[in-house]
Amino acid sequence: MKTATPATARAINDRLVLDLLLERGPLTAPQLRELTGLSRPTVSDLIERLRDGGLIEVAGECGENRRGPNARLFGIVAGRAHVAGVDVRRTAVNVTVADITGRTVGFAVRDIPGSGSGSAPGSGGDAGPGGPSGSSGMAETGGTGAVSAPPGSGGTPGLSALIGSAVAEAAAGRALDTVVLGAPGLADPRHGDLVAPNDVPGWEPGLLQTVRRDLGVPVTLENEVNLAAVTEHRTGAATGRDDFVLLWLDDGLGAALVLDGRVRRGASGGAGEIGILRTAGGSFCDLVVADVLRDIGRDDAAGRIAACAFALVAILDPGLVILGGSIGREGGDDLAEMVERRLRDLSPAPTEVRASTVEGNAVLQGAVLTALDLTRDRVFG
């Protein structure tokens, strides 16, 4: 077994402290020593190194006398990097920009021409109450940076220009490190684009490349239900569970699979496309969508949802199914209990069913959380 080199040990300790500051907020040197178990000289050197690197700063003082080096509070330099989460639905584009601590600093919404509707259900302007990391979620204005509206964003823009102008408004001049875009469809993990066009008005082949070119920053495309599952895992009904399925019940039907704490996409991004399966009464995408479920009785709806969930439980045995989307929110615990009882009759594998507990736009929050993960790995190492 190899021992860590001094450089590797420093990198590990740096990231440990940075993660603690993200989780707990500003801390003093004595608090960092207590939480990490590191020696006084090691913590002193570490603080100096992170301050020189522009990653942390003195964020105030604490203690009765509020004097001396031990009273200084050190916190993350929030403006060190900014990220954007983008939720592209059939009706609207929603964007949230957050600083590297996860605090929401801007948001924007654009209705998609020709969609015949306003913002996507449950979209909202920001990433949700408390922002993606439990912050205040209040929007700020101003700042300097490099994101501006792309050419062609005036008049009646195409979808790529619409996305670009929304991102530029939310960024308010701040330079962005990473953008994560959620959309319906199979996002192929091998090349990062959709396997086939989705039904978002204006989505055309090459759109992702155009958005990347216009924004001039790394843009990652992800299936929107997978992003909702990220939020559910971090802050929702799946917190503390490494294995679960999110069944998305909205104007479309989909599922996200989380096993061993990771979203499983499949070889081509098609994992969880439960809607294409057929039963004697038709395909799940026709039988288990919001408009249909609202028009039938609660018992019949629970039976259909249970049959859909069983197709996933029989193969994966996740132990937990979460009902998301508008139907999951509206049905709440009562619907979840009904589905669990029906599922118990179908499957010998014990499976708990819970309603989603995410407030606000789960897809948008997941996009921000994913962008923060990518940026923190790059900036913090």
C-alpha positions in Angstrom: 0.0 0.0 0.0 1.4 3.3 -1.1 1.6 6.3 1.2 0.4 9.7 0.1 3.0 12.2 -1.1 3.2 15.5 0.7 1.5 17.2 -2.3 -1.3 14.6 -2.3 -1.8 15.0 1.5 -2.0 18.8 1.1 -4.6 18.5 -1.6 -6.7 16.1 0.5 -6.5 18.3 3.5 -7.3 21.4 1.5 -10.4 19.8 0.0 -11.5 18.5 3.4 -11.4 22.0 4.9 -13.1 23.6 1.8 -15.9 21.0 2.1 -16.3 21.7 5.8 -16.6 25.5 5.1 -19.2 24.8 2.4 -21.2 22.6 4.8 -21.0 24.6 8.0 -20.1 28.1 6.9 -17.3 30.2 8.3 -15.1 28.6 11.0 -12.1 29.6 13.1 -8.7 27.9 13.0 -9.4 26.1 16.4 -12.7 24.8 15.0 -11.0 23.5 11.9 -8.4 21.8 14.0 -11.1 20.2 16.1 -13.2 19.1 13.1 -10.3 17.7 11.0 -7.9 16.4 13.7 -5.1 18.2 12.0 -2.3 19.8 13.9 -2.0 23.5 14.6 0.9 24.0 12.1 -0.8 22.0 9.4 -4.0 24.1 9.8 -2.0 27.3 9.9 -0.2 26.5 6.7 -3.4 25.3 5.1 -5.2 28.5 5.8 -2.4 30.6 4.4 -2.2 28.4 1.3 -6.0 28.7 0.7 -6.0 32.5 1.3 -3.1 32.9 -1.1 -5.0 30.9 -3.7 -8.0 33.1 -3.4 -10.3 30.3 -2.2 -11.0 31.5 1.4 -11.0 34.9 3.2 -11.5 36.3 6.6 -15.3 36.5 7.0 -15.5 38.1 10.5 -14.5 37.3 14.0 -16.1 35.4 16.9 -15.5 35.0 20.6 -15.9 37.3 23.6 -13.0 39.6 22.9 -13.1 39.2 19.1 -9.3 39.7 19.0 -6.4 37.7 17.9 -5.9 35.1 15.1 -8.0 32.4 16.9 -11.0 34.7 16.7 -10.9 35.1 12.9 -13.6 33.3 11.0 -12.6 31.9 7.6 -15.1 31.4 4.8 -15.2 30.5 1.1 -14.7 33.4 -1.3 -18.2 33.2 -2.7 -17.4 35.1 -5.9 -14.5 32.8 -6.8 -16.8 31.1 -9.4 -20.4 31.1 -10.6 -22.5 28.4 -12.3 -25.8 28.3 -14.1 -28.5 25.6 -14.1 -30.9 25.6 -17.0 -34.2 23.8 -17.2 -35.6 23.6 -20.8 -39.1 22.3 -20.9 -41.8 22.2 -23.6 -43.2 25.6 -22.4 -40.3 27.6 -21.0 -36.6 28.0 -20.2 -35.8 28.6 -16.6 -32.3 29.6 -15.4 -30.7 30.0 -12.0 -27.2 31.3 -11.4 -25.4 30.5 -8.1 -22.0 31.4 -6.6 -19.6 28.6 -5.6 -21.2 28.4 -2.1 -24.5 27.5 -3.7 -26.2 30.8 -3.0 -28.6 31.9 -5.7 -27.5 35.3 -7.2 -29.8 35.5 -10.3 -32.6 33.9 -12.2 -34.5 34.4 -15.4 -37.5 32.8 -17.2 -38.3 32.8 -21.0 -41.5 31.4 -22.4 -40.9 29.3 -25.5 -42.8 30.8 -28.6 -45.3 28.3 -30.0 -45.6 26.3 -26.8 -49.0 27.8 -26.0 -48.3 28.0 -22.3 -46.4 29.9 -19.6 -43.5 28.6 -17.4 -43.2 24.9 -16.9 -45.2 23.6 -14.0 -43.4 23.9 -10.7 -40.6 25.8 -12.5 -40.3 29.0 -10.5 -37.6 31.5 -11.1 -35.0 30.3 -8.7 -33.7 26.9 -7.5 -36.2 26.7 -4.8 -36.5 27.8 -1.2 -33.0 28.2 0.4 -31.3 27.7 -3.0 -29.4 24.5 -3.8 -27.3 24.6 -0.7 -29.8 25.8 1.9 -28.9 29.5 1.4 -31.2 32.5 1.4 -32.2 32.2 -2.3 -32.3 36.0 -2.7 -31.4 37.3 -6.1 -28.6 39.9 -6.5 -28.0 42.3 -9.3 -24.9 43.8 -10.8 -21.4 42.3 -11.0 -18.9 42.0 -13.8 -18.1 39.1 -16.1 -18.1 37.7 -19.6 -21.6 36.3 -20.2 -23.7 38.4 -22.7 -26.7 37.7 -24.9 -25.7 35.9 -28.0 -26.1 37.2 -31.6 -29.7 36.9 -32.8 -31.3 37.2 -29.4 -33.4 40.2 -30.5 -36.7 39.9 -32.2 -38.1 36.3 -32.2 -35.0 34.2 -31.3 -34.5 30.5 -31.9 -34.3 28.2 -28.9 -30.5 28.5 -28.6 -30.7 32.3 -28.6 -33.5 32.1 -26.1 -31.4 30.0 -23.8 -28.5 32.3 -24.2 -30.4 35.5 -23.4 -32.0 33.9 -20.3 -28.5 32.8 -19.1 -27.1 36.2 -19.8 -29.9 37.9 -17.8 -29.5 35.6 -14.9 -25.7 36.0 -14.8 -26.1 39.8 -14.9 -22.5 40.2 -16.2 -20.9 37.5 -14.0 -18.5 35.1 -15.7 -19.8 31.5 -15.5 -17.5 28.6 -14.9 -20.0 25.8 -15.9 -23.6 25.5 -17.2 -25.7 22.4 -16.8 -28.8 22.1 -19.0 -31.6 19.7 -18.3 -34.1 18.7 -21.0 -36.4 15.8 -21.9 -34.9 13.0 -23.9 -32.0 10.5 -23.9 -28.8 12.3 -23.2 -26.0 10.0 -24.4 -23.2 9.9 -21.8 -20.7 9.0 -24.5 -21.0 12.2 -26.6 -23.2 14.4 -24.3 -26.0 15.1 -26.8 -29.5 13.8 -27.3 -29.8 10.5 -29.1 -32.9 11.8 -30.9 -34.7 15.1 -31.0 -37.2 15.8 -28.1 -40.6 17.5 -28.4 -39.4 20.9 -27.1 -40.4 23.5 -29.7 -37.4 24.7 -31.6 -35.0 21.9 -30.4 -33.0 21.0 -33.5 -29.9 18.9 -34.1 -26.8 20.8 -33.2 -28.5 23.0 -30.6 -26.2 22.0 -27.8 -23.1 22.9 -29.9 -24.7 26.3 -30.7 -25.4 27.0 -27.0 -21.8 26.0 -26.1 -20.4 28.3 -28.8 -22.6 31.2 -27.9 -22.0 31.0 -24.1 -18.3 30.3 -24.5 -18.2 28.1 -21.3 -18.5 24.3 -20.7 -22.2 23.2 -21.1 -23.3 19.8 -19.9 -26.6 18.3 -21.1 -28.5 16.0 -18.8 -31.9 14.3 -18.8 -34.3 16.4 -16.7 -35.6 13.5 -14.6 -32.0 12.5 -13.7 -31.4 16.0 -12.5 -34.6 15.9 -10.4 -33.2 12.7 -8.8 -30.0 14.5 -7.9 -32.1 17.0 -6.0 -34.2 14.3 -4.4 -31.1 12.5 -3.2 -29.4 15.6 -1.8 -32.3 17.5 -0.2 -35.5 15.5 -0.7 -37.2 12.2 0.1 -34.2 10.1 -0.8 -31.7 11.8 1.5 -29.6 9.1 3.1 -30.6 6.4 0.7 -28.1 5.1 -1.9 -30.6 3.1 -3.9 -33.9 4.4 -5.2 -36.1 5.1 -8.2 -37.7 8.4 -9.0 -40.9 7.9 -10.9 -41.7 11.2 -12.7 -45.4 11.7 -13.2 -46.1 14.9 -15.1 -47.1 15.9 -18.7 -44.6 13.1 -19.6 -43.6 9.9 -17.8 -40.0 8.9 -17.0 -37.8 7.4 -14.3 -34.4 8.0 -12.9 -32.4 5.2 -11.4 -30.0 5.8 -8.5 -27.9 2.8 -7.4 -25.0 2.9 -5.0 -25.5 6.7 -4.7 -25.0 7.3 -8.5 -27.4 8.1 -11.2 -27.4 5.3 -13.7 -27.9 6.4 -17.3 -27.3 3.2 -19.3 -25.0 2.8 -22.3 -26.9 5.4 -24.4 -28.8 7.4 -21.8 -31.9 5.3 -22.0 -32.1 3.9 -18.5 -35.4 4.8 -16.9 -37.4 5.3 -20.2 -40.3 3.5 -18.7 -42.9 5.1 -20.9 -42.1 3.0 -23.9 -43.2 -0.2 -22.2 -46.5 -1.6 -23.2 -49.2 -3.4 -21.2 -52.5 -4.9 -22.2 -54.2 -1.5 -22.0 -51.5 0.3 -24.0 -48.2 2.0 -23.4 -47.3 3.4 -20.0 -46.7 6.8 -21.6 -50.4 6.9 -22.6 -51.8 5.4 -19.3 -49.6 7.0 -16.6 -49.4 10.7 -17.4 -50.8 13.6 -15.4 -53.8 14.5 -17.5 -55.0 10.9 -17.6 -54.3 10.2 -13.9 -56.3 13.3 -12.9 -59.3 12.1 -14.9 -59.6 8.7 -13.3 -60.3 7.7 -9.7 -57.6 7.7 -7.1 -57.7 3.9 -6.7 -57.3 3.4 -10.5 -54.5 5.9 -10.6 -52.7 4.2 -7.7 -53.0 0.9 -9.5 -51.6 2.2 -12.7 -48.7 3.9 -11.0 -48.0 0.7 -9.0 -47.9 -1.4 -12.2 -45.5 1.1 -13.7 -43.3 1.1 -10.6 -43.4 -2.7 -10.5 -41.6 -2.9 -13.9 -38.7 -1.1 -12.3 -38.8 -2.8 -8.9 -38.9 -6.3 -10.4 -35.6 -5.7 -12.2 -33.7 -3.3 -9.8 -35.1 -4.0 -6.3 -34.2 -0.4 -5.2 -36.1 -0.6 -1.9 -37.5 2.9 -2.4 -39.7 4.5 -5.1 -40.3 8.2 -5.0 -43.3 9.8 -6.8 -42.3 13.0 -8.4 -43.6 15.5 -10.9 -47.0 17.3 -10.5 -48.9 14.1 -9.6 -46.4 13.1 -6.9 -46.6 16.5 -5.3 -50.4 16.7 -5.6 -51.0 13.2 -4.3 -48.6 13.5 -1.4 -48.3 10.9 1.3 -51.9 9.5 0.7 -51.2 8.6 -2.9 -47.8 7.2 -1.9 -49.4 4.9 0.7 -51.9 3.7 -1.8 -49.3 2.9 -4.4 -47.1 1.1 -1.8 -50.1 -1.2 -0.8 -50.7 -2.0 -4.5 -47.0 -2.6 -5.1 -46.9 -5.0 -2.1 -49.4 -7.2 -3.8 -47.3 -7.3 -7.0 -43.8 -7.7 -5.7 -42.2 -9.8 -3.0 -39.4 -7.3 -2.7 -40.1 -4.9 0.2 -40.4 -1.5 -1.4 -41.2 1.8 0.4 -43.0 4.5 -1.7 -42.6 8.1 -0.8 -43.9 11.4 -2.2 -41.3 13.9 -3.4 -40.5 16.5 -0.7 -38.5 18.9 -2.9 -40.0 22.3 -2.9 -39.8 24.4 -6.1 -38.2 23.2 -9.4 -36.4 19.9 -8.8 -34.9 19.8 -12.3 -33.5 23.3 -12.0 -32.1 22.6 -8.5 -30.5 19.4 -9.8 -28.9 21.3 -12.7 -27.4 23.8 -10.2 -26.2 21.1 -7.9 -24.5 19.2 -10.8 -22.9 22.4 -12.1 -21.6 23.1 -8.6 -20.1 19.6 -8.3 -18.2 20.1 -11.6 -17.0 23.6 -10.7 -15.9 22.7 -7.2 -13.9 19.7 -8.5 -12.1 22.0 -10.9 -11.6 25.0 -8.6 -11.0 23.2 -5.4 -9.2 20.2 -6.8 
